[in-house]
């Protein structure tokens, strides 16, 4: 039989922790890694000079033709350095507004616990090389 003290200890402990969701953890891990890939200028990692992307500052001077170059570059870097993202595709997301921000949609599939699921990330790169991946 439970006592009142046992009940108060359970109440003080709060609700039970949420179950670990491996698919969500994988999606978030890949998102963080994509952010690191996009935020790292190629050649800045001494042990792996191919890690990262081309200089994004030139994209804002040569735009719009360089956006397609960046799409290809991102796809190659993802294929090489993020093998957990299968069947990846990258496309430039055109904005109706004039702004110094480039957006790229990254889509693919992840496999968690033997099951594949589709994912989509949005990589936003500004002219100061600040990167967000959501």
NUDOGU-43574 format. One record per atom (N, C-alpha, C): y, z, x. Coordinates in steps of 0.02 Angstrom, whole numbers, padded with zeros to 5 digits, always signed. Atoms other than C-alpha are relative to their C-alpha. Layout:
% NUDOGU-43574
YZX ...
This chain:
% NUDOGU-43574
-00058+00000+00042 +00000+00000+00000 +00062+00000+00045 -00061+00005-00039 +00173-00048+00066 +00047+00056-00020 -00048-00053+00014 +00305+00085+00081 +00069-00030-00008 -00069+00021+00006 +00489+00075+00043 +00029-00016+00069 -00023+00013-00069 +00519+00082+00232 -00022-00069+00023 +00024+00067-00018 +00411-00074+00256 +00043-00053-00034 -00041+00048+00037 +00511-00165+00122 +00070-00006+00031 -00067+00002-00030 +00677-00117+00204 -00002-00034+00068 +00007+00035-00065 +00615-00178+00374 -00005-00075-00011 +00006+00072+00015 +00566-00345+00299 +00067-00029-00022 -00065+00024+00023 +00735-00362+00213 +00049-00005+00058 -00045+00001-00058 +00827-00320+00375 -00016-00057+00047 +00021+00054-00044 +00727-00451+00469 +00025-00068-00024 -00024+00063+00027 +00793-00586+00354 -00057-00045-00021 +00052+00046+00023 +00701-00737+00288 -00043-00022+00059 +00043+00023-00054 +00554-00803+00386 +00029-00063+00032 -00028+00059-00033 +00600-00935+00516 -00028-00064-00030 +00022+00064+00025 +00591-01115+00461 -00056-00028+00044 +00055+00030-00038 +00435-01208+00511 +00028-00052+00049 -00021+00049-00051 +00454-01312+00669 -00016-00070-00026 +00008+00069+00023 +00479-01494+00622 -00002-00046+00061 +00005+00041-00061 +00413-01601+00767 +00036-00067-00006 -00033+00065+00008 +00482-01763+00694 +00076+00008+00008 -00072-00012-00006 +00657-01690+00680 +00019+00016+00073 -00013-00017-00070 +00647-01616+00855 -00001-00063+00044 +00005+00063-00038 +00593-01786+00924 +00062-00043-00012 -00058+00041+00016 +00733-01877+00833 +00062+00027+00035 -00058-00030-00033 +00863-01755+00901 -00004-00008+00076 +00009+00008-00072 +00791-01764+01077 +00017-00071+00022 -00015+00070-00016 +00799-01954+01078 +00075-00013-00008 -00072+00008+00009 +00976-01947+01009 +00040+00027+00058 -00035-00028-00058 +01031-01832+01150 -00009-00044+00061 +00013+00043-00058 +00949-01946+01278 +00038-00065-00006 -00039+00061+00010 +01031-02101+01203 +00074+00014+00017 -00069-00018-00017 +01198-02011+01218 +00009+00003+00075 -00004-00003-00073 +01164-01975+01401 -00002-00070+00031 +00003+00069-00025 +01115-02157+01430 +00066-00036-00009 -00062+00035+00016 +01273-02220+01346 +00060+00030+00037 -00057-00034-00032 +01387-02093+01432 -00003-00005+00076 +00008+00003-00073 +01322-02126+01608 +00016-00070+00025 -00014+00066-00029 +01402-02269+01704 -00056-00020+00048 +00053+00024-00044 +01271-02374+01790 +00022+00006+00072 -00014-00009-00071 +01262-02334+01975 +00023+00069+00018 -00026-00067-00015 +01324-02155+01959 -00055+00051+00012 +00055-00045-00013 +01151-02076+01970 -00034-00023+00065 +00023+00022-00066 +01104-02082+02154 -00075-00013+00003 +00072+00008-00004 +00917-02061+02128 -00027-00056-00044 +00020+00054+00044 +00912-02195+01994 +00061-00042-00019 -00062+00038+00011 +01056-02320+02009 -00001-00044-00062 +00004+00042+00060 +00992-02423+01861 +00010+00039-00065 -00009-00042+00059 +01012-02276+01741 +00071-00006-00025 -00067+00004+00029 +01159-02292+01622 +00018-00070-00021 -00024+00065+00026 +01263-02434+01553 +00057-00026+00043 -00054+00032-00036 +01389-02556+01621 +00066+00036-00014 -00066-00031+00007 +01570-02503+01640 +00029-00018-00068 -00023+00014+00068 +01630-02485+01461 +00075-00013-00003 -00073+00012+00004 +01815-02492+01505 +00015-00075-00003 -00013+00072+00003 +01801-02679+01531 -00013-00029-00069 +00015+00024+00067 +01733-02698+01355 +00064-00005-00042 -00061-00001+00040 +01903-02655+01285 +00050-00053+00022 -00044+00052-00024 +01988-02788+01390 -00028-00070-00014 +00033+00065+00009 +01861-02928+01364 -00028-00008-00070 +00026+00001+00068 +01817-02890+01184 +00026-00063-00036 +00063-00017+00032 +01744-02972+01076 -00063-00028+00034 +00059+00031-00029 +01629-03076+01187 -00043+00051+00037 +00039-00048-00039 +01578-02926+01291 -00040+00048-00044 +00040-00043+00044 +01512-02832+01138 -00072-00024-00003 +00069+00026+00000 +01360-02947+01135 -00034+00014+00067 +00028-00019-00065 +01337-02915+01322 -00021+00073-00001 +00016-00071+00004 +01340-02729+01286 -00061+00012-00043 +00061-00005+00042 +01210-02751+01148 -00062-00012+00043 +00057+00017-00043 +01092-02833+01272 -00011+00054+00053 +00004-00052-00051 +01132-02704+01405 -00031+00064-00028 +00028-00060+00032 +01097-02558+01287 -00074-00009-00015 +00071+00012+00016 +00934-02637+01230 -00044+00004+00062 +00038-00002-00063 +00875-02661+01410 -00006+00071+00026 +00001-00069-00025 +00922-02483+01459 -00045+00043-00044 +00043-00038+00045 +00837-02411+01305 -00073-00017+00012 +00070+00020-00013 +00679-02511+01338 -00026+00030+00064 +00021-00025-00065 +00675-02450+01516 -00003+00077+00004 -00008-00072-00010 +00729-02268+01500 -00014+00043-00062 +00017-00039+00059 +00685-02216+01322 -00061-00031-00035 +00061+00031+00026 +00504-02268+01292 -00023+00030-00066 +00020-00030+00064 +00488-02152+01141 +00026-00039-00059 -00029+00040+00054 +00596-02272+01039 -00033-00069+00002 +00038+00063+00004 +00482-02416+00988 +00037-00052-00041 -00029+00056+00037 +00537-02588+00927 +00076+00008-00010 -00072-00014+00004 +00718-02547+00966 +00040-00064-00010 -00048+00055+00007 +00860-02659+00912 +00070+00032+00003 -00069-00024-00007 +01046-02642+00948 +00046-00053-00029 -00048+00048+00027 +01187-02721+00851 +00070+00032-00001 -00069-00022+00000 +01375-02709+00865 +00023+00008-00072 -00026-00013+00067 +01454-02632+00710 +00074-00015+00001 -00069+00023+00000 +01616-02723+00677 +00040+00042-00049 -00044-00041+00040 +01758-02618+00611 +00057-00043-00028 -00055+00037+00030 +01890-02685+00492 +00067+00022+00029 -00061-00027-00029 +02020-02576+00577 +00005-00017+00074 -00011+00012-00071 +02097-02610+00746 +00002+00069+00033 +00004-00063-00035 +02048-02466+00858 -00035-00009+00066 +00032+00005-00065 +01993-02435+01036 -00066+00039+00000 +00065-00030+00007 +01818-02386+00984 -00050-00055-00013 +00055+00047+00014 +01656-02484+00990 -00057+00039-00031 +00056-00032+00034 +01511-02442+00876 -00061-00046+00006 +00063+00037-00005 +01331-02493+00903 -00053+00036-00041 +00056-00027+00039 +01187-02467+00783 -00063-00010+00042 +00063+00002-00037 +01024-02425+00871 -00055+00019-00049 +00054-00012+00048 +00869-02440+00764 -00067-00008+00035 +00067+00005-00027 +00686-02419+00800 -00047+00046-00037 +00050-00044+00030 +00534-02313+00766 -00021+00052+00051 +00026-00055-00041 +00474-02147+00833 -00069+00018-00027 +00066-00022+00021 +00297-02079+00828 -00007+00074+00012 +00010-00072-00005 +00266-01896+00792 -00064+00018-00036 +00064-00022+00029 +00096-01820+00761 -00040-00058-00029 +00040+00058+00020 +00018-01993+00747 +00031-00042-00054 -00032+00039+00053 +00141-02056+00616 +00066-00028+00024 -00062+00034-00019 +00280-02182+00644 +00051+00008-00056 -00053-00003+00050 +00447-02164+00558 +00062-00035+00029 -00059+00039-00020 +00604-02271+00563 +00059+00048+00013 -00061-00038-00016 +00764-02203+00642 +00057-00049+00011 -00061+00039-00014 +00942-02264+00656 +00051+00048+00029 -00053-00039-00033 +01074-02197+00773 +00063-00042+00000 -00063+00034-00008 +01257-02240+00783 +00032+00025+00064 -00032-00017-00064 +01330-02243+00958 +00073-00023-00004 -00072+00014+00002 +01520-02233+00963 +00028+00012+00070 -00028-00004-00068 +01606-02269+01129 +00074-00016-00004 -00072+00013+00002 +01793-02252+01150 +00023-00024+00069 -00027+00030-00061 +01907-02323+01285 +00002+00049+00058 +00002-00050-00053 +01900-02159+01383 -00072+00016+00021 +00072-00007-00014 +01709-02176+01395 -00029+00064-00032 +00028-00055+00039 +01684-02033+01272 -00052-00029-00047 +00055+00027+00039 +01518-02060+01183 -00025+00052-00049 +00033-00041+00051 +01449-01990+01022 -00059-00041-00027 +00059+00032+00031 +01275-02030+00956 -00021+00045-00058 +00021-00037+00059 +01231-01977+00780 -00057-00035-00035 
